[in-house]
């Protein structure tokens, strides 16, 4: 059985084609005889080109040789040698090798299962920003709070947290679990919104009450627009139950946002206007 079960070949081609796409503006300068030979199934030539590069520490060439040993392309199929080269590539920063090694040690099909080793490789890939690796790393951890990671960024490079995204998905049970794990009720995203703003925008009465019971402030203002949860509820949510809940918890009808408008001035809905008077 190949260590890749055909997954590596697909990853390998994706890696090659991605690089080709990125380098298309200077393809003549970038030319890779190893790749050219590989796609023509001239594996001996590919190996002849890649091996010196691999021995000098080139991670991509190391990964490519691992693929060849895994699939028996131009060499006898050899899982041990495939893993040897994948490890070399992974240590030198090749993301695809790190992901594959995580899979190999997690699954334990051609090597003894080693979740610690799997976590080590997924961890390397996660540090490069790979969301899938981060997910797998969390799945290997038995601590439910580590797996939930409520205060981690939902997307690398952005402020919005996994906790905030869960609120937008209207998942009350998961939100409760995250709060129990120390989710930051006062985190702020790129648009200046707190979790309570997100709940007011599209959430339910139950979600609003949950957040308020756990320390969210009913008159919290967006750091950019100055909108309160009540402003957002009347403009986007338009749920009478949500508006009533905010008012019952002390939402200020007269609060003005940066546009100089109160919540009532943000709606033409007669039912909501009556509530806000």
C-alpha atoms as an extended CHARMM CRD file, in Angstrom:
* protein
*
       277  EXT
         1         1  UNK       CA              0.0000000000        0.0000000000        0.0000000000  PROA      1               0.0000000000
         2         2  UNK       CA              1.3190000000        3.4340000000       -0.9520000000  PROA      2               0.0000000000
         3         3  UNK       CA              1.6810000000        5.9320000000        1.8750000000  PROA      3               0.0000000000
         4         4  UNK       CA             -0.3890000000        8.3470000000       -0.1290000000  PROA      4               0.0000000000
         5         5  UNK       CA             -3.2590000000        6.1780000000       -1.3370000000  PROA      5               0.0000000000
         6         6  UNK       CA             -3.2170000000        8.3840000000       -4.4920000000  PROA      6               0.0000000000
         7         7  UNK       CA             -3.6250000000       11.5740000000       -2.4420000000  PROA      7               0.0000000000
         8         8  UNK       CA             -0.0180000000       12.6070000000       -2.8820000000  PROA      8               0.0000000000
         9         9  UNK       CA             -0.0630000000       12.5080000000       -6.6540000000  PROA      9               0.0000000000
        10        10  UNK       CA             -2.9910000000       14.9190000000       -6.6980000000  PROA      10              0.0000000000
        11        11  UNK       CA             -1.3160000000       17.1930000000       -4.1610000000  PROA      11              0.0000000000
        12        12  UNK       CA              1.9000000000       17.0100000000       -6.1360000000  PROA      12              0.0000000000
        13        13  UNK       CA              0.2640000000       18.1080000000       -9.3720000000  PROA      13              0.0000000000
        14        14  UNK       CA             -1.6530000000       20.8660000000       -7.5810000000  PROA      14              0.0000000000
        15        15  UNK       CA              1.6100000000       22.1420000000       -6.1490000000  PROA      15              0.0000000000
        16        16  UNK       CA              3.3070000000       22.0480000000       -9.5310000000  PROA      16              0.0000000000
        17        17  UNK       CA              0.4530000000       23.6990000000      -11.3910000000  PROA      17              0.0000000000
        18        18  UNK       CA              0.0690000000       26.3700000000       -8.7140000000  PROA      18              0.0000000000
        19        19  UNK       CA              3.7080000000       27.2440000000       -9.0630000000  PROA      19              0.0000000000
        20        20  UNK       CA              3.4290000000       27.2600000000      -12.8390000000  PROA      20              0.0000000000
        21        21  UNK       CA              0.4600000000       29.6300000000      -12.6500000000  PROA      21              0.0000000000
        22        22  UNK       CA              2.2990000000       31.9550000000      -10.2980000000  PROA      22              0.0000000000
        23        23  UNK       CA              5.4300000000       31.9210000000      -12.4110000000  PROA      23              0.0000000000
        24        24  UNK       CA              3.8010000000       32.0380000000      -15.8630000000  PROA      24              0.0000000000
        25        25  UNK       CA              5.0130000000       35.5830000000      -16.4430000000  PROA      25              0.0000000000
        26        26  UNK       CA              8.6010000000       34.2980000000      -16.5800000000  PROA      26              0.0000000000
        27        27  UNK       CA              8.1770000000       30.6620000000      -17.4630000000  PROA      27              0.0000000000
        28        28  UNK       CA             11.2490000000       30.5350000000      -19.6810000000  PROA      28              0.0000000000
        29        29  UNK       CA             13.4460000000       31.6800000000      -16.8020000000  PROA      29              0.0000000000
        30        30  UNK       CA             11.7630000000       29.3940000000      -14.3130000000  PROA      30              0.0000000000
        31        31  UNK       CA             12.0090000000       26.2180000000      -16.4610000000  PROA      31              0.0000000000
        32        32  UNK       CA             12.1130000000       23.0170000000      -14.3890000000  PROA      32              0.0000000000
        33        33  UNK       CA             13.4400000000       20.0530000000      -16.3880000000  PROA      33              0.0000000000
        34        34  UNK       CA             12.4190000000       17.7630000000      -13.5410000000  PROA      34              0.0000000000
        35        35  UNK       CA              8.7950000000       18.8180000000      -13.8330000000  PROA      35              0.0000000000
        36        36  UNK       CA              8.8610000000       18.5880000000      -17.6310000000  PROA      36              0.0000000000
        37        37  UNK       CA             10.2260000000       15.0590000000      -17.4410000000  PROA      37              0.0000000000
        38        38  UNK       CA              7.7950000000       14.0410000000      -14.7060000000  PROA      38              0.0000000000
        39        39  UNK       CA              4.6550000000       15.0590000000      -16.6030000000  PROA      39              0.0000000000
        40        40  UNK       CA              6.0010000000       13.1870000000      -19.6520000000  PROA      40              0.0000000000
        41        41  UNK       CA              6.4370000000       10.1460000000      -17.3650000000  PROA      41              0.0000000000
        42        42  UNK       CA             10.1610000000       10.1870000000      -18.0000000000  PROA      42              0.0000000000
        43        43  UNK       CA             10.7570000000        9.4010000000      -14.3490000000  PROA      43              0.0000000000
        44        44  UNK       CA             14.4370000000        8.5320000000      -14.6420000000  PROA      44              0.0000000000
        45        45  UNK       CA             15.2120000000       11.9690000000      -16.0480000000  PROA      45              0.0000000000
        46        46  UNK       CA             13.0630000000       13.6350000000      -13.4080000000  PROA      46              0.0000000000
        47        47  UNK       CA             14.8670000000       11.7430000000      -10.6620000000  PROA      47              0.0000000000
        48        48  UNK       CA             18.2410000000       12.5220000000      -12.2130000000  PROA      48              0.0000000000
        49        49  UNK       CA             17.4150000000       16.2310000000      -12.1090000000  PROA      49              0.0000000000
        50        50  UNK       CA             15.7170000000       16.3660000000       -8.7190000000  PROA      50              0.0000000000
        51        51  UNK       CA             18.0970000000       14.1780000000       -6.7050000000  PROA      51              0.0000000000
        52        52  UNK       CA             21.0860000000       16.6000000000       -6.6450000000  PROA      52              0.0000000000
        53        53  UNK       CA             18.7350000000       19.4400000000       -5.7350000000  PROA      53              0.0000000000
        54        54  UNK       CA             17.1470000000       17.3340000000       -3.0160000000  PROA      54              0.0000000000
        55        55  UNK       CA             20.5400000000       16.4520000000       -1.5580000000  PROA      55              0.0000000000
        56        56  UNK       CA             21.4140000000       20.1480000000       -1.4590000000  PROA      56              0.0000000000
        57        57  UNK       CA             18.2910000000       20.8290000000        0.6260000000  PROA      57              0.0000000000
        58        58  UNK       CA             15.6990000000       21.8920000000       -1.9480000000  PROA      58              0.0000000000
        59        59  UNK       CA             12.3910000000       21.0790000000       -0.2530000000  PROA      59              0.0000000000
        60        60  UNK       CA             10.2940000000       20.8700000000       -3.4120000000  PROA      60              0.0000000000
        61        61  UNK       CA             12.6920000000       18.3950000000       -5.0260000000  PROA      61              0.0000000000
        62        62  UNK       CA             12.7250000000       16.3530000000       -1.8250000000  PROA      62              0.0000000000
        63        63  UNK       CA              8.9370000000       16.2190000000       -1.8140000000  PROA      63              0.0000000000
        64        64  UNK       CA              8.8740000000       15.2650000000       -5.5040000000  PROA      64              0.0000000000
        65        65  UNK       CA             11.2170000000       12.3410000000       -4.9030000000  PROA      65              0.0000000000
        66        66  UNK       CA              9.0230000000       11.2540000000       -2.0180000000  PROA      66              0.0000000000
        67        67  UNK       CA              6.0740000000       11.1880000000       -4.4160000000  PROA      67              0.0000000000
        68        68  UNK       CA              8.0360000000        9.0210000000       -6.8340000000  PROA      68              0.0000000000
        69        69  UNK       CA              8.9650000000        6.4900000000       -4.1530000000  PROA      69              0.0000000000
        70        70  UNK       CA              5.4230000000        6.4910000000       -2.8500000000  PROA      70              0.0000000000
        71        71  UNK       CA              3.9350000000        5.7490000000       -6.2640000000  PROA      71              0.0000000000
        72        72  UNK       CA              6.7480000000        3.5910000000       -7.6330000000  PROA      72              0.0000000000
        73        73  UNK       CA              7.4740000000        5.9870000000      -10.4760000000  PROA      73              0.0000000000
        74        74  UNK       CA             10.8810000000        5.2330000000      -11.9810000000  PROA      74              0.0000000000
        75        75  UNK       CA             11.9270000000        3.5240000000       -8.7410000000  PROA      75              0.0000000000
        76        76  UNK       CA             10.7220000000        0.5370000000       -6.7650000000  PROA      76              0.0000000000
        77        77  UNK       CA              7.7650000000        1.5100000000       -4.5980000000  PROA      77              0.0000000000
        78        78  UNK       CA              9.1560000000        2.0630000000       -1.1120000000  PROA      78              0.0000000000
        79        79  UNK       CA              7.1290000000        3.6420000000        1.6770000000  PROA      79              0.0000000000
        80        80  UNK       CA             10.1240000000        3.9940000000        3.9800000000  PROA      80              0.0000000000
        81        81  UNK       CA             12.0820000000        5.9780000000        1.3940000000  PROA      81              0.0000000000
        82        82  UNK       CA              9.0070000000        8.0360000000        0.5480000000  PROA      82              0.0000000000
        83        83  UNK       CA              8.5950000000        9.0020000000        4.1940000000  PROA      83              0.0000000000
        84        84  UNK       CA             12.3220000000        9.7200000000        4.4640000000  PROA      84              0.0000000000
        85        85  UNK       CA             12.0810000000       12.2790000000        1.6760000000  PROA      85              0.0000000000
        86        86  UNK       CA              8.7930000000       13.6930000000        2.9220000000  PROA      86              0.0000000000
        87        87  UNK       CA             10.3960000000       14.2760000000        6.2980000000  PROA      87              0.0000000000
        88        88  UNK       CA             13.3570000000       16.0130000000        4.6760000000  PROA      88              0.0000000000
        89        89  UNK       CA             10.9920000000       18.2330000000        2.6980000000  PROA      89              0.0000000000
        90        90  UNK       CA              8.7960000000       18.8960000000        5.7130000000  PROA      90              0.0000000000
        91        91  UNK       CA             11.7230000000       19.9400000000        7.8700000000  PROA      91              0.0000000000
        92        92  UNK       CA             12.7340000000       22.3330000000        5.1000000000  PROA      92              0.0000000000
        93        93  UNK       CA              9.3120000000       23.9680000000        5.0760000000  PROA      93              0.0000000000
        94        94  UNK       CA              7.4400000000       22.1710000000        2.2680000000  PROA      94              0.0000000000
        95        95  UNK       CA              3.7940000000       22.5890000000        3.2690000000  PROA      95              0.0000000000
        96        96  UNK       CA              2.4670000000       19.6450000000        1.2490000000  PROA      96              0.0000000000
        97        97  UNK       CA              4.9680000000       17.3040000000        2.8860000000  PROA      97              0.0000000000
        98        98  UNK       CA              3.9920000000       18.5260000000        6.3380000000  PROA      98              0.0000000000
        99        99  UNK       CA              0.3060000000       17.9350000000        5.6340000000  PROA      99              0.0000000000
       100       100  UNK       CA              0.9340000000       14.5000000000        4.1980000000  PROA      100             0.0000000000
       101       101  UNK       CA              3.0980000000       13.4350000000        7.1330000000  PROA      101             0.0000000000
       102       102  UNK       CA              0.3660000000       14.5720000000        9.4820000000  PROA      102             0.0000000000
       103       103  UNK       CA             -2.0640000000       12.3380000000        7.5840000000  PROA      103             0.0000000000
       104       104  UNK       CA              0.3420000000        9.4000000000        7.5680000000  PROA      104             0.0000000000
       105       105  UNK       CA              1.0120000000        9.4260000000       11.3090000000  PROA      105             0.0000000000
       106       106  UNK       CA             -2.6050000000       10.1840000000       12.1530000000  PROA      106             0.0000000000
       107       107  UNK       CA             -3.9900000000        7.2960000000       10.0850000000  PROA      107             0.0000000000
       108       108  UNK       CA             -1.3730000000        4.7100000000       11.0530000000  PROA      108             0.0000000000
       109       109  UNK       CA             -1.9130000000        2.5890000000        7.9390000000  PROA      109             0.0000000000
       110       110  UNK       CA              1.6660000000        2.1590000000        6.7200000000  PROA      110             0.0000000000
       111       111  UNK       CA              3.4680000000        3.2490000000        9.8760000000  PROA      111             0.0000000000
       112       112  UNK       CA              2.5650000000        2.8130000000       13.4990000000  PROA      112             0.0000000000
       113       113  UNK       CA             -0.0390000000        5.3940000000       14.4500000000  PROA      113             0.0000000000
       114       114  UNK       CA              1.5910000000        8.2440000000       16.3380000000  PROA      114             0.0000000000
       115       115  UNK       CA             -0.7470000000       11.1250000000       17.1460000000  PROA      115             0.0000000000
       116       116  UNK       CA              2.0510000000       13.0770000000       18.7860000000  PROA      116             0.0000000000
       117       117  UNK       CA              4.0820000000       12.9320000000       15.5830000000  PROA      117             0.0000000000
       118       118  UNK       CA              0.9790000000       13.7440000000       13.5340000000  PROA      118             0.0000000000
       119       119  UNK       CA              0.3800000000       16.7990000000       15.7090000000  PROA      119             0.0000000000
       120       120  UNK       CA              3.9990000000       17.8780000000       15.2310000000  PROA      120             0.0000000000
       121       121  UNK       CA              3.6370000000       17.9230000000       11.4510000000  PROA      121             0.0000000000
       122       122  UNK       CA              0.1950000000       19.4820000000       11.4440000000  PROA      122             0.0000000000
       123       123  UNK       CA              1.6070000000       22.0660000000       13.8200000000  PROA      123             0.0000000000
       124       124  UNK       CA              4.3140000000       23.0000000000       11.3250000000  PROA      124             0.0000000000
       125       125  UNK       CA              1.7140000000       23.3780000000        8.5730000000  PROA      125             0.0000000000
       126       126  UNK       CA             -0.5890000000       25.3500000000       10.8750000000  PROA      126             0.0000000000
       127       127  UNK       CA              2.2340000000       27.8110000000       11.5650000000  PROA      127             0.0000000000
       128       128  UNK       CA              2.2750000000       28.4770000000        7.8240000000  PROA      128             0.0000000000
       129       129  UNK       CA             -1.3720000000       29.4800000000        8.0740000000  PROA      129             0.0000000000
       130       130  UNK       CA             -3.0160000000       26.3300000000        6.7050000000  PROA      130             0.0000000000
       131       131  UNK       CA             -6.5650000000       26.2060000000        8.1050000000  PROA      131             0.0000000000
       132       132  UNK       CA             -6.9910000000       22.4790000000        7.4550000000  PROA      132             0.0000000000
       133       133  UNK       CA             -3.8380000000       21.6870000000        9.4100000000  PROA      133             0.0000000000
       134       134  UNK       CA             -5.0490000000       23.8010000000       12.2860000000  PROA      134             0.0000000000
       135       135  UNK       CA             -8.3540000000       21.9450000000       12.2640000000  PROA      135             0.0000000000
       136       136  UNK       CA             -6.6070000000       18.5500000000       12.2860000000  PROA      136             0.0000000000
       137       137  UNK       CA             -4.3290000000       19.7190000000       15.0780000000  PROA      137             0.0000000000
       138       138  UNK       CA             -7.3350000000       20.6730000000       17.1720000000  PROA      138             0.0000000000
       139       139  UNK       CA             -9.0350000000       17.3450000000       16.4380000000  PROA      139             0.0000000000
       140       140  UNK       CA             -6.0180000000       15.5070000000       17.8180000000  PROA      140             0.0000000000
       141       141  UNK       CA             -6.2350000000       17.4360000000       21.0640000000  PROA      141             0.0000000000
       142       142  UNK       CA             -8.4910000000       15.8660000000       23.6900000000  PROA      142             0.0000000000
       143       143  UNK       CA             -9.0840000000       19.1780000000       25.4750000000  PROA      143             0.0000000000
       144       144  UNK       CA            -12.4680000000       20.4110000000       24.1490000000  PROA      144             0.0000000000
       145       145  UNK       CA            -11.5240000000       24.0380000000       24.7210000000  PROA      145             0.0000000000
       146       146  UNK       CA             -8.3810000000       23.6590000000       22.6370000000  PROA      146             0.0000000000
       147       147  UNK       CA            -10.4640000000       22.0610000000       19.9190000000  PROA      147             0.0000000000
       148       148  UNK       CA            -12.9820000000       24.9020000000       19.9850000000  PROA      148             0.0000000000
       149       149  UNK       CA            -10.2920000000       27.6240000000       20.1450000000  PROA      149             0.0000000000
       150       150  UNK       CA            -12.9270000000       30.3820000000       20.4680000000  PROA      150             0.0000000000
       151       151  UNK       CA            -10.4900000000       33.2900000000       20.5580000000  PROA      151             0.0000000000
       152       152  UNK       CA             -8.4120000000       32.2540000000       17.5540000000  PROA      152             0.0000000000
       153       153  UNK       CA             -8.8270000000       34.2310000000       14.3470000000  PROA      153             0.0000000000
       154       154  UNK       CA            -11.4310000000       32.7310000000       12.0290000000  PROA      154             0.0000000000
       155       155  UNK       CA             -9.3060000000       33.7000000000        9.0210000000  PROA      155             0.0000000000
       156       156  UNK       CA             -5.5920000000       34.3140000000        9.3330000000  PROA      156             0.0000000000
       157       157  UNK       CA             -4.7610000000       38.0060000000        9.2030000000  PROA      157             0.0000000000
       158       158  UNK       CA             -8.2250000000       39.1660000000       10.2350000000  PROA      158             0.0000000000
       159       159  UNK       CA             -9.4650000000       40.1400000000       13.6850000000  PROA      159             0.0000000000
       160       160  UNK       CA            -12.7820000000       38.2740000000       13.6270000000  PROA      160             0.0000000000
       161       161  UNK       CA            -12.6580000000       35.2460000000       15.9250000000  PROA      161             0.0000000000
       162       162  UNK       CA            -14.0070000000       31.7120000000       15.6690000000  PROA      162             0.0000000000
       163       163  UNK       CA            -16.3670000000       32.6850000000       18.4900000000  PROA      163             0.0000000000
       164       164  UNK       CA            -17.7370000000       35.6260000000       16.4930000000  PROA      164             0.0000000000
       165       165  UNK       CA            -18.2430000000       33.4220000000       13.4400000000  PROA      165             0.0000000000
       166       166  UNK       CA            -20.1530000000       30.8880000000       15.5490000000  PROA      166             0.0000000000
       167       167  UNK       CA            -22.5440000000       33.6470000000       16.5820000000  PROA      167             0.0000000000
       168       168  UNK       CA            -23.2060000000       34.5260000000       12.9430000000  PROA      168             0.0000000000
       169       169  UNK       CA            -24.0540000000       30.8420000000       12.3640000000  PROA      169             0.0000000000
       170       170  UNK       CA            -26.7330000000       31.1080000000       15.0940000000  PROA      170             0.0000000000
       171       171  UNK       CA            -25.2970000000       28.0790000000       16.9060000000  PROA      171             0.0000000000
       172       172  UNK       CA            -26.4610000000       28.7080000000       20.4730000000  PROA      172             0.0000000000
       173       173  UNK       CA            -25.1590000000       25.4350000000       21.9270000000  PROA      173             0.0000000000
       174       174  UNK       CA            -21.6800000000       25.9030000000       20.4830000000  PROA      174             0.0000000000
       175       175  UNK       CA            -21.6920000000       29.5280000000       21.6100000000  PROA      175             0.0000000000
       176       176  UNK       CA            -22.4540000000       28.3420000000       25.1610000000  PROA      176             0.0000000000
       177       177  UNK       CA            -19.5760000000       25.8590000000       24.9790000000  PROA      177             0.0000000000
       178       178  UNK       CA            -17.2100000000       28.5680000000       23.7800000000  PROA      178             0.0000000000
       179       179  UNK       CA            -18.2710000000       30.9270000000       26.5500000000  PROA      179             0.0000000000
       180       180  UNK       CA            -17.5260000000       28.1510000000       29.0370000000  PROA      180             0.0000000000
       181       181  UNK       CA            -14.0620000000       27.9420000000       27.4650000000  PROA      181             0.0000000000
       182       182  UNK       CA            -13.3730000000       31.6340000000       27.9860000000  PROA      182             0.0000000000
       183       183  UNK       CA            -14.5300000000       33.1460000000       24.6980000000  PROA      183             0.0000000000
       184       184  UNK       CA            -13.8420000000       36.8800000000       24.6510000000  PROA      184             0.0000000000
       185       185  UNK       CA            -17.2530000000       38.5460000000       24.7880000000  PROA      185             0.0000000000
       186       186  UNK       CA            -15.6250000000       41.8990000000       23.9780000000  PROA      186             0.0000000000
       187       187  UNK       CA            -13.5260000000       41.0070000000       20.9380000000  PROA      187             0.0000000000
       188       188  UNK       CA            -13.7350000000       43.5240000000       18.0760000000  PROA      188             0.0000000000
       189       189  UNK       CA            -13.5830000000       42.7380000000       14.3530000000  PROA      189             0.0000000000
       190       190  UNK       CA            -12.3100000000       44.8210000000       11.4030000000  PROA      190             0.0000000000
       191       191  UNK       CA            -15.6110000000       46.6760000000       11.1040000000  PROA      191             0.0000000000
       192       192  UNK       CA            -15.5560000000       47.6830000000       14.7410000000  PROA      192             0.0000000000
       193       193  UNK       CA            -18.2730000000       45.2610000000       15.7990000000  PROA      193             0.0000000000
       194       194  UNK       CA            -18.4570000000       43.2410000000       19.0130000000  PROA      194             0.0000000000
       195       195  UNK       CA            -20.1560000000       39.8110000000       19.2630000000  PROA      195             0.0000000000
       196       196  UNK       CA            -23.3390000000       41.4770000000       20.5930000000  PROA      196             0.0000000000
       197       197  UNK       CA            -23.5190000000       43.5460000000       17.3830000000  PROA      197             0.0000000000
       198       198  UNK       CA            -23.3280000000       40.3870000000       15.2690000000  PROA      198             0.0000000000
       199       199  UNK       CA            -26.1120000000       38.7810000000       17.2820000000  PROA      199             0.0000000000
       200       200  UNK       CA            -28.2660000000       41.9000000000       16.9800000000  PROA      200             0.0000000000
       201       201  UNK       CA            -27.7340000000       42.0080000000       13.2210000000  PROA      201             0.0000000000
       202       202  UNK       CA            -29.1010000000       38.5540000000       12.4170000000  PROA      202             0.0000000000
       203       203  UNK       CA            -29.4390000000       36.5200000000       15.6040000000  PROA      203             0.0000000000
       204       204  UNK       CA            -32.2970000000       35.4010000000       17.8020000000  PROA      204             0.0000000000
       205       205  UNK       CA            -33.6820000000       36.5210000000       21.1360000000  PROA      205             0.0000000000
       206       206  UNK       CA            -32.0320000000       33.4820000000       22.7360000000  PROA      206             0.0000000000
       207       207  UNK       CA            -28.5950000000       34.4420000000       21.3950000000  PROA      207             0.0000000000
       208       208  UNK       CA            -29.0000000000       38.0550000000       22.5550000000  PROA      208             0.0000000000
       209       209  UNK       CA            -29.9930000000       36.9550000000       26.0620000000  PROA      209             0.0000000000
       210       210  UNK       CA            -27.1040000000       34.4810000000       26.2180000000  PROA      210             0.0000000000
       211       211  UNK       CA            -24.5130000000       37.1290000000       25.3680000000  PROA      211             0.0000000000
       212       212  UNK       CA            -25.9930000000       39.7280000000       27.7130000000  PROA      212             0.0000000000
       213       213  UNK       CA            -26.0540000000       37.1720000000       30.5350000000  PROA      213             0.0000000000
       214       214  UNK       CA            -22.3400000000       36.5940000000       29.9520000000  PROA      214             0.0000000000
       215       215  UNK       CA            -21.1900000000       40.1880000000       30.1160000000  PROA      215             0.0000000000
       216       216  UNK       CA            -22.0030000000       41.7460000000       26.7480000000  PROA      216             0.0000000000
       217       217  UNK       CA            -23.0000000000       45.4040000000       27.0510000000  PROA      217             0.0000000000
       218       218  UNK       CA            -26.4120000000       46.2650000000       25.6160000000  PROA      218             0.0000000000
       219       219  UNK       CA            -25.3570000000       49.7920000000       24.5820000000  PROA      219             0.0000000000
       220       220  UNK       CA            -21.9410000000       48.8310000000       23.1990000000  PROA      220             0.0000000000
       221       221  UNK       CA            -21.0030000000       51.1440000000       20.3300000000  PROA      221             0.0000000000
       222       222  UNK       CA            -19.1970000000       50.0510000000       17.1950000000  PROA      222             0.0000000000
       223       223  UNK       CA            -15.7070000000       51.5140000000       17.2850000000  PROA      223             0.0000000000
       224       224  UNK       CA            -16.1790000000       52.7060000000       13.6940000000  PROA      224             0.0000000000
       225       225  UNK       CA            -19.8490000000       53.4950000000       13.0180000000  PROA      225             0.0000000000
       226       226  UNK       CA            -20.9580000000       54.1910000000       16.5640000000  PROA      226             0.0000000000
       227       227  UNK       CA            -23.9260000000       51.8650000000       16.0580000000  PROA      227             0.0000000000
       228       228  UNK       CA            -25.3670000000       50.1420000000       19.1100000000  PROA      228             0.0000000000
       229       229  UNK       CA            -26.9650000000       46.6780000000       18.9560000000  PROA      229             0.0000000000
       230       230  UNK       CA            -30.3270000000       48.4540000000       18.7940000000  PROA      230             0.0000000000
       231       231  UNK       CA            -29.2950000000       50.4300000000       15.6890000000  PROA      231             0.0000000000
       232       232  UNK       CA            -28.3140000000       47.2140000000       13.9220000000  PROA      232             0.0000000000
       233       233  UNK       CA            -31.3340000000       45.2460000000       15.0760000000  PROA      233             0.0000000000
       234       234  UNK       CA            -33.8260000000       47.7130000000       13.5910000000  PROA      234             0.0000000000
       235       235  UNK       CA            -31.9290000000       48.0770000000       10.3000000000  PROA      235             0.0000000000
       236       236  UNK       CA            -30.8910000000       44.4960000000        9.5400000000  PROA      236             0.0000000000
       237       237  UNK       CA            -32.6130000000       42.0350000000       11.8520000000  PROA      237             0.0000000000
       238       238  UNK       CA            -36.0520000000       43.6610000000       12.0680000000  PROA      238             0.0000000000
       239       239  UNK       CA            -37.1070000000       40.9600000000       14.5270000000  PROA      239             0.0000000000
       240       240  UNK       CA            -39.5440000000       42.4740000000       17.0190000000  PROA      240             0.0000000000
       241       241  UNK       CA            -38.5570000000       39.9060000000       19.6640000000  PROA      241             0.0000000000
       242       242  UNK       CA            -34.8810000000       40.8760000000       19.3560000000  PROA      242             0.0000000000
       243       243  UNK       CA            -35.6660000000       44.6010000000       19.5610000000  PROA      243             0.0000000000
       244       244  UNK       CA            -37.8940000000       44.0310000000       22.6000000000  PROA      244             0.0000000000
       245       245  UNK       CA            -35.1760000000       41.9680000000       24.2920000000  PROA      245             0.0000000000
       246       246  UNK       CA            -32.6160000000       44.7330000000       23.8230000000  PROA      246             0.0000000000
       247       247  UNK       CA            -35.0420000000       47.3240000000       25.1750000000  PROA      247             0.0000000000
       248       248  UNK       CA            -35.9190000000       45.1260000000       28.1610000000  PROA      248             0.0000000000
       249       249  UNK       CA            -32.2040000000       44.9830000000       29.0020000000  PROA      249             0.0000000000
       250       250  UNK       CA            -31.8080000000       48.7510000000       28.8920000000  PROA      250             0.0000000000
       251       251  UNK       CA            -30.9900000000       49.5850000000       25.2790000000  PROA      251             0.0000000000
       252       252  UNK       CA            -30.8570000000       53.3720000000       24.8630000000  PROA      252             0.0000000000
       253       253  UNK       CA            -33.4440000000       54.5570000000       22.3300000000  PROA      253             0.0000000000
       254       254  UNK       CA            -31.7480000000       57.9690000000       22.0890000000  PROA      254             0.0000000000
       255       255  UNK       CA            -28.1900000000       56.8040000000       21.4190000000  PROA      255             0.0000000000
       256       256  UNK       CA            -26.7460000000       58.5250000000       18.3360000000  PROA      256             0.0000000000
       257       257  UNK       CA            -24.3200000000       56.8580000000       15.9160000000  PROA      257             0.0000000000
       258       258  UNK       CA            -21.5620000000       58.6200000000       13.9480000000  PROA      258             0.0000000000
       259       259  UNK       CA            -24.1150000000       59.4840000000       11.2440000000  PROA      259             0.0000000000
       260       260  UNK       CA            -26.0570000000       61.4090000000       13.8750000000  PROA      260             0.0000000000
       261       261  UNK       CA            -29.0140000000       59.0280000000       13.8990000000  PROA      261             0.0000000000
       262       262  UNK       CA            -30.9140000000       57.3150000000       16.6890000000  PROA      262             0.0000000000
       263       263  UNK       CA            -32.1860000000       53.7550000000       16.2070000000  PROA      263             0.0000000000
       264       264  UNK       CA            -35.6820000000       55.0590000000       15.3820000000  PROA      264             0.0000000000
       265       265  UNK       CA            -34.2810000000       57.3060000000       12.6580000000  PROA      265             0.0000000000
       266       266  UNK       CA            -32.7690000000       54.2050000000       11.0480000000  PROA      266             0.0000000000
       267       267  UNK       CA            -36.0730000000       52.4860000000       10.3110000000  PROA      267             0.0000000000
       268       268  UNK       CA            -39.3610000000       53.1070000000        8.5400000000  PROA      268             0.0000000000
       269       269  UNK       CA            -41.0440000000       50.0290000000       10.0060000000  PROA      269             0.0000000000
       270       270  UNK       CA            -44.1510000000       51.3110000000       11.8480000000  PROA      270             0.0000000000
       271       271  UNK       CA            -44.0910000000       48.4370000000       14.3530000000  PROA      271             0.0000000000
       272       272  UNK       CA            -40.4760000000       49.1160000000       15.2880000000  PROA      272             0.0000000000
       273       273  UNK       CA            -41.0140000000       52.8810000000       15.3690000000  PROA      273             0.0000000000
       274       274  UNK       CA            -43.8340000000       52.3700000000       17.8630000000  PROA      274             0.0000000000
       275       275  UNK       CA            -41.5180000000       50.2890000000       20.0800000000  PROA      275             0.0000000000
       276       276  UNK       CA            -38.7760000000       52.8890000000       19.9000000000  PROA      276             0.0000000000
       277       277  UNK       CA            -40.8730000000       55.9430000000       20.8030000000  PROA      277             0.0000000000
